[in-house]
Amino acid sequence: MKRTLKLVPINSVRIDGDTQSRVEMDANWIQKIVDDLKNDMEYDPVESRFDGSHHWLSDGFHRYLAYKQLGVKEINVNYLPGSQFEAQVDSYGANGKHGRARTRADKERSVEKAIENPLLKDKSNYEIAKICIVSQPFVASVRDPERKKKQAENVKKHFEKKIQEEQNTNLISSEKPTDRENPYAGEAPSDEEIKAAELALIADQDAMYKLLDSDDALATAHEEIKRLNYLNAQLETRLHGLMNERNEAVKMVKQLQKENTKLKAKK
């Protein structure tokens, strides 16, 4: 069904129908929108369900409150015919793909409200996930808190296993004999290198905690592993480049030393 765009009196738009699924509104975000509108920035129309008398707002509460703050009398609304209850269902997925990003608590509240909604009482986890724009495992974890705990444990084990495999791979690689001389052999790491290693460790720990808090843990784990592998490849390429640069610099210094010796011998 295609939405209809219409300029309507702002007072005909209802926000008291339990059609707002965030845990709380962000006052700073509302102020940002107010400032943007004062500078002639355009925002997408809010969305609603129209029952013939009222527009039940389902998406765009921050924008609506910003318009109210500015004293705007009429606003553009993209609406579908429907009831207050249908607007509630629409609200569960609001901002899932645009606008102010939802927090994990916002997503949990949307799923909880969807599960409790009589219109959705027979819906599966998969169907609820599509409506709320979250993952199926996320819906399952809201229905069953113990499952959420198990998911976190499984992701943690998966992450630790990948780290161990990477460490084992690096250990095996370091034990392979090489014919090339290591230009860094015998050199202790600098303070900068030690600090960089510490920062990298902290970053990896932060990534793991974010992973455990994500709404689709396994998918996030996969993406994190891909990112780390890509980063590792970049670092290896850079390291090889630096080693080549160092070797070239050593050759240049030796050549200059030979030329200097020859010049001294001629004097």
BELTARA-V126106 format. One record per residue. N is the residue number from 1. RES is the residue in one letter. OMEGA is omega in radians with two decimals (NA if undefined). Layout:
((N:RES:OMEGA) (N:RES:OMEGA))
//
This chain:
((1:M:-3.09) (2:K:3.12) (3:R:3.10) (4:T:3.11) (5:L:-3.10) (6:K:3.04) (7:L:-3.06) (8:V:3.04) (9:P:-3.07) (10:I:-3.13) (11:N:3.08) (12:S:3.12) (13:V:-3.07) (14:R:3.10) (15:I:-3.06) (16:D:-3.08) (17:G:-3.10) (18:D:-3.12) (19:T:3.11) (20:Q:-2.97) (21:S:3.08) (22:R:3.06) (23:V:3.09) (24:E:3.09) (25:M:-3.11) (26:D:-3.10) (27:A:3.14) (28:N:3.13) (29:W:3.08) (30:I:3.14) (31:Q:3.10) (32:K:3.14) (33:I:3.11) (34:V:-3.13) (35:D:3.14) (36:D:-3.12) (37:L:3.09) (38:K:3.12) (39:N:3.05) (40:D:3.05) (41:M:-3.11) (42:E:3.07) (43:Y:3.10) (44:D:3.10) (45:P:3.04) (46:V:-3.12) (47:E:-3.09) (48:S:2.90) (49:R:-3.10) (50:F:-3.10) (51:D:-3.13) (52:G:3.12) (53:S:-3.05) (54:H:2.96) (55:H:3.11) (56:W:-3.06) (57:L:-3.14) (58:S:-3.12) (59:D:3.11) (60:G:-3.09) (61:F:3.10) (62:H:3.11) (63:R:3.13) (64:Y:-3.11) (65:L:3.08) (66:A:3.10) (67:Y:3.11) (68:K:-3.13) (69:Q:-3.14) (70:L:3.14) (71:G:3.13) (72:V:-3.09) (73:K:-3.12) (74:E:3.12) (75:I:3.06) (76:N:-3.14) (77:V:2.98) (78:N:-3.01) (79:Y:2.99) (80:L:3.01) (81:P:3.13) (82:G:-3.05) (83:S:3.05) (84:Q:-3.09) (85:F:3.08) (86:E:3.06) (87:A:3.09) (88:Q:3.12) (89:V:3.11) (90:D:-3.04) (91:S:-3.07) (92:Y:3.13) (93:G:-3.11) (94:A:-3.13) (95:N:3.07) (96:G:-3.10) (97:K:-3.10) (98:H:3.05) (99:G:-3.14) (100:R:-3.08) (101:A:3.12) (102:R:3.02) (103:T:3.08) (104:R:3.13) (105:A:3.08) (106:D:-3.13) (107:K:3.13) (108:E:3.13) (109:R:3.12) (110:S:-3.13) (111:V:3.14) (112:E:3.14) (113:K:3.13) (114:A:-3.14) (115:I:-3.10) (116:E:-3.07) (117:N:-3.14) (118:P:-3.14) (119:L:-3.04) (120:L:-3.00) (121:K:-3.10) (122:D:-3.09) (123:K:3.11) (124:S:3.07) (125:N:-3.13) (126:Y:-3.11) (127:E:3.09) (128:I:3.14) (129:A:3.13) (130:K:-3.13) (131:I:-3.08) (132:C:-3.11) (133:I:3.01) (134:V:3.14) (135:S:3.10) (136:Q:3.08) (137:P:3.13) (138:F:3.11) (139:V:3.14) (140:A:-3.13) (141:S:3.09) (142:V:3.09) (143:R:-3.05) (144:D:-3.12) (145:P:3.12) (146:E:3.11) (147:R:3.10) (148:K:3.14) (149:K:3.14) (150:K:3.10) (151:Q:-3.14) (152:A:3.13) (153:E:3.14) (154:N:3.12) (155:V:3.14) (156:K:3.11) (157:K:3.14) (158:H:-3.13) (159:F:-3.13) (160:E:3.12) (161:K:3.12) (162:K:3.12) (163:I:3.14) (164:Q:3.11) (165:E:3.13) (166:E:3.13) (167:Q:3.13) (168:N:3.11) (169:T:3.13) (170:N:3.14) (171:L:3.13) (172:I:-3.14) (173:S:-3.11) (174:S:-3.13) (175:E:-3.13) (176:K:3.12) (177:P:3.11) (178:T:-3.14) (179:D:-3.09) (180:R:3.10) (181:E:3.10) (182:N:-3.07) (183:P:-3.12) (184:Y:-3.10) (185:A:3.07) (186:G:-3.12) (187:E:3.09) (188:A:3.13) (189:P:-3.14) (190:S:3.09) (191:D:3.13) (192:E:3.14) (193:E:3.12) (194:I:3.13) (195:K:3.13) (196:A:3.13) (197:A:3.12) (198:E:3.13) (199:L:3.12) (200:A:3.13) (201:L:3.12) (202:I:3.13) (203:A:3.13) (204:D:3.11) (205:Q:3.10) (206:D:3.14) (207:A:-3.14) (208:M:3.13) (209:Y:3.09) (210:K:3.14) (211:L:-3.11) (212:L:-3.13) (213:D:-3.04) (214:S:-3.11) (215:D:3.08) (216:D:-2.92) (217:A:-3.07) (218:L:3.11) (219:A:3.12) (220:T:3.11) (221:A:3.13) (222:H:3.14) (223:E:3.13) (224:E:3.11) (225:I:3.10) (226:K:3.14) (227:R:-3.13) (228:L:3.10) (229:N:3.11) (230:Y:3.13) (231:L:3.13) (232:N:3.12) (233:A:3.10) (234:Q:-3.12) (235:L:3.12) (236:E:3.11) (237:T:3.13) (238:R:3.13) (239:L:3.12) (240:H:3.11) (241:G:3.13) (242:L:3.12) (243:M:3.11) (244:N:3.11) (245:E:3.14) (246:R:3.14) (247:N:3.11) (248:E:3.12) (249:A:3.12) (250:V:3.12) (251:K:-3.13) (252:M:3.13) (253:V:3.14) (254:K:3.12) (255:Q:3.11) (256:L:3.10) (257:Q:3.11) (258:K:3.13) (259:E:3.11) (260:N:3.13) (261:T:3.13) (262:K:-3.14) (263:L:3.09) (264:K:-3.12) (265:A:-3.12) (266:K:-3.12) (267:K:NA))
//
